[in-house]
Amino acid sequence: MWVSRVSRRSSSLPQPGVRATNKVGVTATRQLLDLPAGSHVQKTDLDGPDDQPSTRGTMKTKFSELVPFLCLLSAAVGIVAPRVAAQTPLGLGIEMNAGQAQISVTGASDAVCQIQWTDSLSATSRWFHLDHSSVATSPFIDPTSTPESGRYYRAVWTPNTGMVWIPPGTFMLGSPTNEQDRSSTEGPQTLVTISRGFWMGKCEITQGEYVAVMGNNPSYFNGDRSGPPDNDQDYGTDLTRPVETVSWNDATSYCALLTTQERTAGRLPTNYVCRLPTEAEWEYACRAGTTTRFYYGDDPNYTELVNYAWFTDNSGDVAQPVGELLPNAWGLHDMAGNVWEWCRDWYGPYLGGSAIDPRGPATGTFRVWRGAGWFYAARHCRSARRFNHSPTYTYSGLGFRVVLASDLP
């Protein structure tokens, strides 16, 4: 669970810098702006944003004349925020093992990171989630790699294995007018820039995580509901289901209390908080670089959706344990289906044109939901679908997930 994992690990940020070792023992070390000679750097880019994981150097290592492989030298996270405490830099090494990439991570023994890959350095947001790793469990094998893959890798520091790094980037918010099953509320499309990266919970907040912070469990799918007034059934106790029957006010209270607990324990960087995502942050993270109806493709006949989302066709009319279906490219589970998720914004029409870090209307009556839920039809699981209700509203298909990001006024 997010709370239990973060409580065991320091959230101090890593020092900028990078170390990588190739198979034959050649070592290259680089700080943010100095790159020693003899480091076998193939390409450098020293102008990337300061608040994203560094992608400023690459090393090409030939394990044989027939097996070229690319290894990205990357600082873990170069966030512009004061460190809680000194942190040993993460290092990254790579070699081939039985035709697959074996990635070794070095650093503090309790450090947790995401292993990500890309086949192109031309787009800063084109990084795909492989898995979480730690120094203690290193090395990590990429089961999807081949000697011909030509992949770049990086290790991104993350607070715990329940969070994934969402890099800054630009995307199109909303849906095109010709999208199948589109709603008019999904336009006009707006070109949005997310200027700062953030961490997002890879799953919806579970009942167990909510209880650990708030001390109560409001969820409908918890315990025996066979008697009055529900006359339903006994759902038992499964704290890995998402918390639901929570209002926007409940969700923001959870975030505020979690922030207080983590800051008191010295585990949050200055000006970083646990909060709900903005609607733009949510859709950006959901799409994970895609422009299709769903974050895995267009799926016009909804034949693949059962592999990614809990909805009317496969949920059994109950919220399901989180993280059991396939994630999107950035490692986020249940961004479609299971429970709708509250966002930070007041609900309002999109403005069109372009925007940087939009936060919705300044005032309003209803708050935004995104993602669809177990009780809804397949068309509602599209990445652009949006809904709304009063901040005090609750129901058994409505929950939330948390981001760790810069505070917003």
N, C-alpha and C positions, 0 to 999 in steps of 0.2 A: 504494500500500500504506500501511497505517496508520503503520508505523514510518518509512518514508521521508518521508511527508508531514509528520508531526509533527516530524521532525528538522530540517525546513527552516523551521519557523515558531515564533514565540514563543508560549508558552502563557500569557502574562500576561493577566490579566483586565481587562476594560474598566472605565473609570470610570463610575459611575452617572450617568445623564443622558440627554437625548434631544434630537434636533433633526430637524425635518421642514420641508420647503419645498413649498408648493403651486404649482400651475401659474402663478399670477399673481404669484409672488414673495413672498407673505406668509410670514414665517419665525416659527416658535415655538420657543423654547428652554425646557426645564424640567429642573431637577435633581430629586432624589428627592422632596423635600418642598416645594419652592417652585415655583409655577406663575405666571409673569408674566401680567399683564393683557394683553388684546389678542391672546391666542394662539389664539382661535377653538376653544376646547375644548368639545366637545359633552358629554362625560361623563368623570368621573374616578373612580378607585377607589384610595384611598391606603392601603388596609389589606391589600394582598396580601402573601403570604409573602415574606421577604427573599431566599429561596434559589431563586426562580424568575425567569425573564425578566419584566421589569416590564411590566405592562399598565395603567398608572395614568393614561393620558390618551388621548383620541382626537380626531381632527380630521376634520370633514366638509367636503369641498371640492366646490363645484359648478362643474364645467367648462362646463356650460350648464344651462339650466332643465330640459332633458330628460335630462341625463346626470349624475345624482348618483353619487358614489363615495366610499367610506369609506377612510380611511388611518389605521392605528394608529400612534400615537407610542409608541415602545418603547425603553427602554434595552435593550442587548443581553442581558447576564446580570448580575443583581444578586446574586451568590453571596457568602455570608458566609464569606470566606476571604481571607487576606492576599494581596495582589497580588505577583507576581514582579517586575514593573516597571510603570511608568506606561504606560497604553494610551490612545490617542486614542479618545474615545467614538464609537460607530457612530451614523450619522445615516440617516434614511430619508426619501425623497421619492417622490412618485407623480404620474403624469399618464397621460392616455389617449393611446394611439398606435394608430391604425387599429382602434379599438373594443376594444383590450385594455389591461390595466394595464401600464405601464412603471414599474418600481421602481428607483430609484437609491439606492445605498448610498455613504455617505461615511465617512471615517475614515483610519486608518493604511493605507498603500499595500499592506501585506502581510496585512491583516486578512481573515479568512475567516468567513463567517456562513452560517446557514441562513435562507432566506426561507420564512416560514410564513404561513398565512392561516386565518381563521375567519369564520363568518357570525354568530357570537354571542359576546358577552363574558361570558355568564352562567356558563360552566363553564371553569375555568382549564386543563383538560386537553384542551379541544376545539380544538386547533390542528393543522393539517394541513401536512405537508411538501410544499413545491414543489420546491426544489432548493437546492444550495449556490451561493453567489456570493462574490465578493470585490470589494473596492474597485477592484482593477485591471481586473476584467471587467465592472463595472457600466456601463450599466444592464441589468436583467433583465426579460424579458417574461413575464408569466403567460399561457401559451397557453390556459388553461382559463377565463379571465375574460371577462365581457361587461359592457357598460355597466349592465346590470340586476343584476349579481351582488351588490352591496352587501357587499363583503368588507372585512374588517379585515386589515392586514398587519403583520408585525413582522420585524425582522432580529435573529437570535439569534447572538451570538458563539459560535464553536465552535473547538476546538483545530486542526482540519484537516478536509478534505473527507471523511475517512473516519469521522467521528463525527457523531452526531445528538443533539440535546438531547431528553431525556425529561422532561417537566414533572411536578411532584408532582401527586398526585390520589388518588382512591379508586376501587376496582373490586371486583368479585366474583371471588375466586380459586376455581378449580375449575369444575365443570359441574353444571347442574341434573339432578335424577334422571331427567327425561324426555328428556335429550339423546340423539339417535340415536348408536349405537355407543359410548356412554359406558362407562367402566370404573369399578368401585366405588372405586378408589383416588383418584378425582377429587373426592371429597366427604368430609365435608360442606362445602358452600360456605362460604367465610369472607369477610366484608367487610373488605378490607385497605386501609389508607391508606399510601401512599408519601409520606412527609412532606418529603422532600428530592429535588429534581430531580438528574439525573445525565446524563452523556453515555454513549452506547452505540455500539459499532462498528456501522456500517450493514450490514456483512457479517461473515461468519465469518472468523476469522484464516486467512490464506492460507498456503500452503507457503512462499512467498517471504518473508512477514513473519516466520514462525517461524524460517526459516534466518537471517535478518538479526539476530535476537536470540540464538538458541540455537546457531547454527553447525552444525546438522544437520537432516536431513529424514527423519523416521520414517515418512512416508506410504507406504501400499501403492500408491496410484495415482501412482507416480513411477518412471519407468524401465522397463526390460525385465523382465517377469515371465513370459516364455514358457518359460523353462527350469525345472528342478527348483529348489526344491521346489514352486513354485506351478503350473507348467505352464499358465500363463494366457495373457497377451499382452503386447506392448510398449505401455505407456501413454505413452511419451515423457516429455518434461519440460514441464509446464505449471504454473508456480508460482502461477498465479491460481486453481488449485483449492484448496479448503479443506485445511488440514493435518488429518490424521486418524491413526489408530493412536497416539493420545496418551492417556495416563492422566490422571486428575484431578491427580495429583502433577506430571506434566509441565506441565499447563496452569497450575497455580498457580506453578510455578517460572518459567515464561515471564513471567507477570504480575509476579512479584517482581523479576526481572532487568530487565524493561522499566521498571518504576517506578524502580529504582536508576539506570538509564541516563538517564532523563528528568529525575530530580531532580538528578543530578550536573551535567547540562547546564543546570540552572536553568529548566526548562520546566514544572515542576509546582507548582501552588499548595500551600501548607502544608496538611497533613492530607488531601491528595488522592492517591489511588493508582490504579494500573491493577490491576484484580482481576476475578474472575469475578462475574457477577451473582448475587444471591440468587434463589431460585426465585420469590419474589413479584415481585421486580424484573423477572425474565425474562418472566413471564406478563403482567404489567402492560404492559410494552413491546410484547410480541407482540400483545396485543389492541388496543392503540392506541385505546382508547375503545369498542371493540365488545363486545357480549355474545353474539354468534353463535358457531356451532361453529368457524368459521374467521375470520380477521381481515378477510375480505372479504365474509362472508355465511354463510348456513347450508349452501348447496350440497348439498341432500339426495341428489342423484344423482352428486355428484363430477364434474360436467361442467366446472367452471371451475378446478379445482385445478391442472390442467396449466399454467395461466398464472402460478401463484404458487410451485409447489413441485416439486422433483425427487423422485420416488418410484418405485415399481416400474413404473408404467405408462409413464413417459417418460424415466427416467434412463439407460437402456441398461446398467444394472448397473454404473455407475461414478459416482464423485463428480464433479460438474460445476463449471466455473469459477464463482466467486461473482458475485452481483449481476446475473445475466443475465435473471432473471424479475422479475415485477412486485413492488414493495415493498408494505408495509402503509401505512396513512395517515400514519405518523410517519417514513417513509422507510427502514425497515429491510427488508433483503432476506433471503430464505432462512430466515425464522423458522419456516417449515414446510418440512421436507424437506432434501435434500442430505446433511447430516450431523447427527446428534444433537449436542447441546451440553451440556457439563458446566456445572452450577451450583455455587455455593459451599456449599450446604446439605447436611447429612446428611439422608438420606431418612427420612420419618416420616409418619404420618397427619395430615390437617388437623384442627384443633381445633374448627372452627365458630365461630359468634359473630363477633366483630370483633377486629382486631389492627392495630397500627401498626408498620410496618417489621419484619415477622416474619423470623426467620433460621433457622427449622427447629429440630430438636432440638439440644440441647447436645452430645450424643454419638451415635454410631451405628456401623453396619457398612458401609453403602452410601451413596454420594453420588448426587445427583439428576442425571438427564439430562432434557433437554427438546427438543422440536421435530421429532423423527422424522428419518429419513434415506433415502438413495437406495434401500435394499434393502427398505423397509417399505411396507405397503399404505396406501391413502388414509386409512383411519380413524385411523391413528396421527398424521396431520398436523394433527389438531384442536388448537386453542389450549390446551385443558385437559389434553391427554395427557401423562403423566409416566412416567418409567422410572428405573431405578437400577442401580448395580453397584458393585463394590469400587473404591476409589480407585486401585488398581494395574492395573485392567483396561484393555485396549486392543483396538480392532478398527477395521476400515477404514471404518466408518460413524459414527465418533465423533470430534468435534472440539470447538471452543469459540469463543466471541467474548468480547471484553473490554469492560468499562465503565471509565470514568474517574469516580470518585465518592469520597465521603468514606470514610476508612479505617474498618474495622470491627474491634472487638477479637476 
